[in-house]
């Protein structure tokens, strides 16, 4: 069995627990968060290995919570002296304060992913060989291919959480990702297509030929489609969103607004609306961190709370928020296993895990056929969202015109412009093809990035504004 990170301190566990107990005396909550992480990134670009990096980090974060105040200090030095300095910082929030230290999270025996280290196999040489194969296959796949970029990312994070009451939990989290990008061109025009795969498992499932060849074909298909794309029209259209990755719009335009901190502070468009109709009938939105091997999944969150399936919107009615321990306590609710942090150097906050919209009963073809004049958005790139108002702008990286119920020409430059809460009330049809993304999501909030998952079925939303390149 792997030795505890606590053993790296220059004192035994009992001494550390006494020091922690003193630091958190009078606090409502808090913990010692320990982390050891390593990662490897390989980028094969322009026919050669462009980047090869290996990073490792280890350290602790100490947090004390008193009411709405939080004291946080961290160090990359696992010593009692460093812990003492951190304790002096975080204990400042409890000066003159006397709280009731919250009960520890429940223990869990679930294991959502393997503890094996994905960095160890295959060998470095074998990984380079696979990247060379992918590059050669992509370049030979079509005469229009002008450039290929392939990246392979692997990481393993080990965390331990110790509370002042002696409650201790640990988790070992693997994460892998393969991404293929293809540039195709004809004459002076060039377009890009990309496809990625990933999850919390070893590399084997990503680097077998049938898997990576499928990723290459999908990236090339997108690039070739975009080569034929016509300028997108501007105006108001009925829009059909594809299944899977288009759920990133739900994540950004709706999901963030359902995180506990924004609602406690009254800065979300969903604040104060529990129990009210906030979306069309039939719309059910879930955050589920307990799906095996998924990129956004966690056996326990970064406060030690087991993850779960949390229904946020049910049949259009707002039923819950995603909560960490602090915001849950202040709102009189239960933690939902959504307390997440980027690393030991960051304070936890409510964050999404795998957030998706449940499927309906319509065939995708039936949804397309129901639209007389609209847009079919298959994939999205970057976007911007205002949490307070719910307003968003998203770039469609693959989209098509719908005319008289049939998919028409591909479009270039389409931008979806709208309001997340308002658009949820304009959902008219939901497909029976709900799918999660392929394991590529990354979410940013207050300078912290964490891996997430998104998903949804084919979805029709009426009256969406499209910003294009012509009227």
C-alpha positions in Angstrom: 0.0 0.0 0.0 1.2 3.5 -0.8 2.5 5.5 2.1 0.4 8.4 3.3 1.5 11.9 2.4 1.2 12.7 6.1 4.3 10.6 6.6 6.4 13.1 4.6 6.1 15.6 7.5 8.8 15.8 10.1 6.4 14.7 12.8 3.9 11.9 13.4 0.2 12.0 12.6 -0.8 12.7 16.2 1.4 15.8 16.3 0.0 17.0 13.0 -3.6 16.5 14.2 -2.8 18.4 17.4 -1.4 21.3 15.3 -4.4 21.2 13.0 -6.8 21.2 15.9 -5.2 24.2 17.4 -5.2 26.1 14.1 -8.9 25.4 13.6 -10.0 26.0 17.1 -13.3 28.1 17.0 -13.8 27.5 13.3 -17.0 26.4 11.7 -15.1 24.2 9.3 -11.8 23.6 7.6 -9.2 21.0 6.7 -5.7 20.2 5.8 -5.6 19.3 2.1 -2.5 17.4 0.8 -1.7 16.8 -2.8 0.9 15.0 -4.9 0.5 15.3 -8.7 2.4 14.5 -11.8 1.7 15.1 -15.4 3.1 14.5 -18.9 2.3 16.3 -22.1 3.5 15.4 -25.6 2.7 17.5 -28.6 3.5 16.2 -32.1 3.3 19.1 -34.6 4.6 19.8 -38.1 5.9 16.2 -38.4 8.0 16.2 -35.3 7.8 16.1 -31.5 7.3 19.8 -30.7 6.8 19.6 -26.9 7.6 17.0 -24.3 7.1 18.1 -20.7 6.9 16.4 -17.3 5.7 18.3 -14.2 5.3 17.4 -10.6 4.0 19.2 -7.6 3.4 18.4 -3.9 2.2 20.5 -1.0 -0.6 21.3 1.4 -3.4 23.8 1.7 -4.8 24.8 5.1 -8.3 26.3 5.4 -10.2 27.8 8.3 -13.9 28.8 7.8 -15.7 31.2 10.1 -19.1 32.2 8.9 -18.7 33.8 5.5 -15.0 34.4 6.0 -12.2 32.0 4.9 -8.6 31.9 5.9 -6.4 30.0 3.4 -2.6 29.4 3.3 -0.6 26.9 1.3 3.0 25.6 1.0 5.0 23.3 -1.2 7.0 22.4 1.9 5.7 19.5 3.9 7.1 20.4 7.4 5.6 21.3 10.7 7.3 24.7 10.5 5.5 25.5 7.3 2.2 24.1 8.8 2.8 26.4 11.8 3.2 29.5 9.6 0.0 28.5 7.7 -1.8 28.0 10.9 -0.9 31.5 12.1 -2.4 33.0 8.9 -5.7 31.0 8.8 -6.4 31.3 12.5 -6.8 35.1 12.0 -10.4 34.6 10.8 -11.4 33.0 14.1 -10.1 35.8 16.3 -13.0 36.8 18.5 -15.2 34.1 16.8 -16.5 30.9 18.3 -18.0 28.5 15.8 -19.3 24.9 16.1 -17.0 22.7 14.0 -19.1 21.0 11.4 -19.5 17.2 11.2 -17.2 15.3 8.9 -18.5 14.1 5.5 -19.7 10.5 5.3 -17.2 7.9 4.3 -17.6 6.1 1.0 -16.3 2.7 -0.3 -17.0 3.6 -3.9 -14.2 3.6 -6.4 -15.0 5.3 -9.7 -11.7 4.8 -11.4 -8.4 2.8 -11.2 -5.6 3.9 -8.9 -3.0 2.7 -11.5 -0.6 5.3 -12.8 -1.3 6.1 -16.5 2.1 7.7 -16.9 3.9 4.4 -16.5 2.6 2.6 -19.5 3.2 2.4 -22.4 6.8 3.6 -22.5 7.9 7.1 -23.6 9.2 5.6 -26.8 6.0 3.7 -27.5 4.0 6.9 -27.0 6.1 8.8 -29.5 5.7 5.9 -31.9 1.9 6.2 -31.6 2.0 10.0 -32.2 4.1 9.4 -35.4 1.6 6.8 -36.6 -1.3 9.2 -36.0 0.5 12.0 -37.9 1.3 9.8 -40.9 -2.2 8.3 -41.0 -3.8 11.8 -41.0 -1.5 13.2 -43.7 -2.2 10.2 -45.9 -6.0 10.3 -45.3 -6.7 13.1 -47.8 -4.8 15.3 -50.3 -6.3 18.4 -48.7 -4.5 17.8 -45.4 -1.9 20.5 -44.9 -1.1 20.3 -41.2 -1.6 17.9 -38.3 -1.2 18.4 -34.6 -1.5 15.6 -32.1 -1.3 15.9 -28.3 -1.3 13.3 -25.6 -1.8 14.4 -22.0 -1.5 12.1 -18.9 -1.7 12.9 -15.2 -2.2 11.4 -11.8 -3.3 13.3 -8.8 -3.2 11.9 -5.2 -5.1 13.8 -2.5 -5.5 13.4 1.2 -7.8 15.4 3.5 -7.4 15.5 7.2 -9.9 17.3 9.5 -9.4 18.6 13.0 -11.7 15.8 14.3 -9.3 13.2 12.9 -11.4 12.3 9.9 -9.1 11.3 7.1 -9.9 10.4 3.4 -7.8 9.9 0.3 -8.2 9.6 -3.5 -6.0 8.8 -6.4 -7.2 10.3 -9.7 -5.9 9.3 -13.1 -6.6 11.5 -16.2 -5.8 11.0 -19.9 -6.6 12.9 -23.1 -5.8 12.5 -26.8 -6.5 15.4 -29.2 -6.1 15.5 -32.9 -6.2 18.7 -35.0 -6.2 18.7 -38.8 -5.8 21.7 -41.2 -7.2 21.1 -44.6 -7.0 23.5 -47.6 -7.9 24.1 -51.1 -6.3 27.0 -52.9 -6.0 30.0 -50.6 -8.7 28.7 -48.1 -7.8 26.7 -45.1 -10.0 25.3 -42.3 -9.4 23.3 -39.1 -11.1 20.3 -37.6 -10.4 18.7 -34.2 -11.5 15.8 -32.1 -10.5 14.8 -28.6 -11.0 11.8 -26.3 -10.3 11.3 -22.6 -11.3 10.2 -19.2 -10.1 8.8 -15.8 -8.5 5.6 -17.0 -5.3 4.3 -18.5 -4.0 5.2 -22.0 -4.8 1.8 -23.6 -8.3 2.8 -24.6 -7.1 5.9 -26.4 -4.1 4.7 -28.4 -5.4 1.5 -30.0 -5.5 2.0 -33.8 -9.3 1.8 -34.2 -9.8 4.5 -31.6 -7.2 7.0 -32.7 -8.0 6.4 -36.4 -11.6 7.3 -35.6 -10.4 10.5 -33.9 -8.4 11.4 -37.1 -11.3 10.8 -39.4 -13.6 12.9 -37.3 -11.1 15.8 -37.2 -10.6 15.6 -41.0 -14.4 15.4 -41.6 -14.9 18.6 -39.7 -12.1 20.4 -41.6 -13.5 19.3 -45.0 -17.0 20.3 -44.0 -15.8 23.8 -43.0 -13.9 24.1 -46.3 -17.3 24.0 -48.0 -19.1 26.2 -45.5 -20.9 29.3 -46.6 -21.2 32.6 -44.6 -23.8 32.2 -41.8 -26.9 34.4 -42.0 -27.8 36.8 -39.2 -31.2 37.0 -37.6 -33.6 35.0 -35.3 -33.9 31.3 -36.0 -35.2 28.1 -34.5 -32.0 26.2 -33.6 -31.4 22.5 -33.2 -28.4 21.7 -31.0 -26.6 18.4 -31.5 -26.2 15.7 -28.8 -23.1 15.5 -26.6 -20.6 18.3 -26.7 -23.1 21.1 -27.4 -24.0 20.6 -23.8 -21.0 23.0 -23.2 -23.5 25.8 -23.8 -25.8 24.4 -21.0 -22.7 24.2 -18.8 -21.8 27.8 -19.3 -25.1 29.6 -19.8 -27.1 27.6 -17.1 -24.7 25.4 -15.0 -22.6 28.2 -13.5 -25.8 30.0 -12.5 -26.8 26.9 -10.4 -23.6 26.9 -8.3 -24.2 27.6 -4.6 -21.9 30.6 -4.1 -23.6 32.7 -6.8 -27.0 31.9 -5.4 -26.1 32.6 -1.8 -24.8 36.0 -2.8 -27.8 36.7 -5.0 -25.7 37.3 -8.1 -27.1 34.5 -10.2 -30.1 34.8 -12.6 -31.5 31.8 -10.7 -31.2 33.3 -7.2 -34.3 32.9 -5.0 -36.1 30.8 -7.6 -36.1 27.3 -5.9 -39.4 25.6 -6.6 -40.3 27.9 -9.5 -40.6 27.1 -13.2 -37.3 28.2 -14.8 -37.3 26.1 -17.9 -39.8 24.5 -20.3 -41.7 21.4 -19.2 -39.7 18.3 -19.9 -36.3 19.9 -19.3 -34.4 18.1 -16.5 -30.8 19.1 -15.8 -28.5 17.0 -13.6 -24.9 17.2 -12.2 -23.5 13.8 -11.6 -19.9 13.4 -10.3 -20.3 9.6 -9.6 -20.1 8.2 -13.2 -17.3 5.7 -13.5 -14.2 6.7 -15.5 -15.7 10.1 -16.7 -13.4 13.1 -16.9 -15.6 15.2 -14.6 -16.1 12.4 -12.0 -14.6 12.3 -8.5 -14.9 9.6 -5.9 -14.8 12.4 -3.3 -14.7 16.1 -3.9 -11.8 18.3 -2.6 -13.4 18.7 0.8 -13.8 14.9 1.3 -17.6 14.8 0.4 -18.6 11.8 -1.8 -19.9 13.0 -5.1 -23.5 12.2 -6.2 -26.2 12.7 -8.7 -27.8 16.1 -8.0 -31.0 17.1 -9.9 -30.9 20.8 -10.5 -33.9 21.3 -12.7 -36.7 18.7 -12.9 -39.4 19.0 -15.5 -38.6 22.7 -15.8 -38.7 23.4 -12.0 -35.6 24.5 -10.2 -35.0 21.9 -7.5 -31.4 22.4 -6.2 -28.0 24.0 -6.4 -24.5 22.5 -6.5 -22.9 23.0 -3.1 -19.6 22.9 -1.3 -19.6 22.7 2.5 -19.4 26.4 3.3 -22.2 27.6 1.0 -24.4 24.7 1.9 -24.1 25.5 5.6 -24.8 29.2 5.1 -27.9 28.4 2.9 -29.2 25.7 5.2 -28.7 23.0 2.6 -26.7 19.8 2.3 -23.3 19.6 0.5 -23.6 17.8 -2.8 -20.0 16.8 -3.4 -19.2 19.9 -5.6 -16.4 21.5 -3.6 -13.5 21.5 -6.0 -10.1 23.2 -6.3 -7.4 23.2 -9.0 -4.6 22.2 -6.6 -3.4 22.5 -3.0 -2.6 26.2 -3.7 -6.3 27.0 -4.3 -9.3 27.4 -2.1 -12.3 25.1 -2.8 -15.5 26.5 -4.2 -18.7 25.1 -5.8 -17.9 23.6 -9.2 -19.6 21.4 -11.7 -18.6 17.8 -12.4 -20.5 16.1 -15.2 -23.5 18.4 -16.0 -26.1 17.3 -18.6 -29.7 17.6 -19.8 -31.8 14.4 -19.7 -33.1 13.1 -23.0 -36.7 13.2 -24.3 -38.8 11.0 -26.5 -38.2 12.4 -30.0 -36.1 10.9 -32.8 -33.3 13.3 -33.8 -34.6 13.1 -37.4 -38.0 14.1 -36.3 -36.6 17.2 -34.6 -34.7 18.3 -37.7 -37.8 17.7 -39.9 -39.9 19.9 -37.6 -37.9 23.1 -38.4 -38.9 25.1 -41.5 -36.1 27.6 -41.4 -33.3 27.3 -38.9 -29.8 26.4 -37.8 -28.3 23.0 -36.8 -25.4 23.6 -34.4 -23.3 20.4 -34.0 -20.2 21.7 -32.2 -19.1 24.8 -30.3 -15.8 26.5 -29.6 -15.3 29.4 -27.2 -17.9 31.5 -25.6 -18.6 34.2 -23.0 -21.3 34.2 -20.3 -22.5 36.8 -17.7 -23.6 34.8 -14.7 -25.8 37.6 -13.2 -27.8 38.2 -16.3 -27.4 34.8 -18.0 -26.5 36.4 -21.3 -24.1 34.4 -23.5 -22.3 34.4 -26.9 -21.0 31.2 -28.3 -19.0 30.4 -31.5 -20.4 27.5 -33.6 -17.5 25.5 -35.0 -19.7 23.2 -37.0 -23.2 24.3 -38.1 -25.6 23.8 -41.0 -28.7 25.6 -42.4 -32.0 23.8 -42.0 -34.5 24.5 -44.8 -37.9 22.9 -45.0 -37.0 20.2 -42.5 -33.8 19.1 -44.2 -30.1 19.8 -43.4 -28.6 22.1 -46.0 -25.3 23.8 -46.5 -22.6 24.0 -43.8 -22.2 27.5 -42.3 -19.1 29.5 -41.3 -19.0 32.3 -38.7 -22.3 31.5 -36.9 -22.5 32.9 -33.4 -25.3 32.0 -31.0 -26.4 35.0 -28.9 -28.9 34.7 -26.1 -29.9 34.4 -22.5 -29.5 31.0 -20.8 -32.5 31.1 -18.4 -34.7 32.6 -21.1 -33.6 30.0 -23.7 -34.4 27.2 -21.3 -38.1 28.3 -21.5 -37.9 28.1 -25.3 -36.9 24.5 -25.5 -39.5 22.8 -27.7 -38.3 19.3 -28.4 -35.8 16.9 -26.8 -34.3 13.9 -28.5 -34.0 10.4 -27.2 -30.2 10.4 -27.9 -28.8 12.0 -24.8 -25.0 11.7 -24.9 -22.1 12.9 -22.8 -19.1 14.5 -24.5 -16.0 12.4 -25.4 -14.0 13.5 -22.4 -12.4 16.9 -23.2 -14.1 19.5 -21.0 -12.2 22.0 -19.0 -13.9 24.7 -16.8 -12.5 28.0 -15.6 -13.9 29.9 -12.6 -12.1 32.6 -10.6 -8.8 31.7 -12.1 -9.1 28.0 -11.4 -9.4 25.3 -14.0 -10.8 21.8 -13.4 -11.8 18.9 -15.7 -15.5 18.5 -16.3 -18.0 16.7 -18.5 -21.0 18.0 -20.4 -23.9 16.4 -22.3 -27.4 16.7 -23.7 -29.7 15.2 -26.3 -30.6 16.7 -29.7 -32.5 19.8 -28.6 -34.7 22.3 -30.4 -34.8 25.8 -29.1 -37.0 28.4 -30.8 -36.3 32.1 -31.5 -32.5 32.2 -30.9 -30.5 35.1 -32.2 -27.7 34.2 -34.7 -24.9 36.6 -35.4 -23.5 35.9 -38.8 -21.4 37.4 -41.6 -24.3 38.5 -43.8 -28.0 39.6 -43.4 
